[in-house]
Amino acid sequence: MTSAQKLSKNRREARRNLWFERAMAIIATINFLVVLFDVTYLPLRNFWLQGRIQLFSFKVGPFETEGIPIQVPLPPVTAGYDWVKGIEPYRDTEQYLARVEELEDQVIATSLRSPEVEQILADLRERSVDMIETNPFQIANKTGTLEKIKNEMREYLEEEFAKDAFQNFWTQEYLEREGFTNSLTFFNTEIKPLLETNFYRPLGENGEFVDNFALFDFAFEVMFFLEFLARTWFISSRRKGISWFDAMLWRWYDFFFWLPMFIPFQNLARYIRLMRIIPVIIRLNQAQLINLDKIQKQASQGFVAGIAEDVTEVVIIRVLNQVQTAIRDGEIMKILESSRVKPYVDLNDVNETAELTKLMTQLMVDEVIPKVRPDLEALLKYNIDKTIHDFPAYQAIKQFPGVEDTENRLVTQLVSQIYQILYDNLKNLTKEDPVNDQLMSRLLENLGQTLGNELQGQDTLQRTQYLLDALIEEVKVNYVERLSQEDIEQILDQTRALREKATQQYQETRLLSDRP
């Protein structure tokens, strides 16, 4: 298979993988949206039940505005989803509303003053008092709804106590005086919607409310668990040195998809399901459905900017402190003594110092000096001219004709000769000469030993240690402080610019390579 065929095959595989990643990312997103719906279902059940929104409603101190009611047309969400949360109609409030409907039918059938209506009103008065005393809204965690019902009835009938308001409201005299239709309209628009929001949730054997969302989410969990096993096995088989367990740790964020099916506690499983936002975002980014590169760069840069200054100071000061400690403990003396007493270990029978000197000299003679010869000759000519012009005798004879021309020719010849002499001598140093190499090695060795012996003098050594210690302390005070004051953001900007330039060049190179 040719390289072009391999490249085409790799591109097809990359496209297939991208479509698979996008499909799984979309499924993961749908699953997370379902999880969010489940978590928010109970707090928002009133909306899903009635579709009512109060716009511009607010409360400031004792003042509260009702807002503008808006009715949103919704499908019967609660009829289908109440089973998932184990929600059942609360028997007492359901019977209460049923008796109100019976009252309306009975008034139409007989009249408001009939004995049958009085019997229903008496039952409603009894049920109202029982509702206030037993609080059937407590199980649904809607005690506030009961308080709102009580407040509505007190304000409407201008009574101090809610029990008295209900007792007066469900009487033939009050309904006849205020108008049965008006009173029932108030009840149906203000009280009935609040009573309808109440529900009952039975407890399971584990002591928690019945919640069937785990059964609903089980299909997603099994699918992601099987995908996790297949994906990690594929990673371990394609990459050398990575075991299946290592690949599982590599995809640690996928744990949140299937881990809840192994947890028997509903509250803990619910929190873990919310953590699916992490793998969902990662998958969407990997599938190229969203781009988090800028956010990632900003987050990493913010982190680096926060710690770069402190880390840099700590590292540099620690190194300088170690050097200071070594100087104060007399490590210089130990090094000099060990170099004199302990023989130097030669690993390859080569004097690296002499060889480096010879190599640098050869580089200067063969490459550097010939290229800068005009500059060297100009410098030599300038200094020789200056020296000659400074002689008093030259000032006396330069007035004669032809002296300056002769001087220029002589200086030019002298400069050329000096350059050639220096160049030839340096050239001779680069030639293979065992005697010269031996003399150079001896010179460097004696130079190092002599310098070490002289530095071991008590006064010189103490003075050297003191100066080095003081120099390092000044470096810490001046340069490290200056480094801490340097704008880290500017450094990060420079780094980002270099990365963007490198990325652009890489993309341009790929475009050129992809052209036929």
PyMOL commands that set and color helices and strands:
alter all, ss='L'
color gray80, all
select helices_A, chain A and resi 3-41+45-50+77-81+91-109+115-134+143-157+162-169+172-178+180-196+213-238+244-250+252-262+266-274+277-286+293-328+331-341+352-371+373-390+392-397+403-430+434-455+458-485+488-514
alter helices_A, ss='H'
color red, helices_A
select strands_A, chain A and resi 52-55+59-60+63-64+68-71+88-89+199-200
alter strands_A, ss='S'
color yellow, strands_A
deselect
rebuild
show_as cartoon
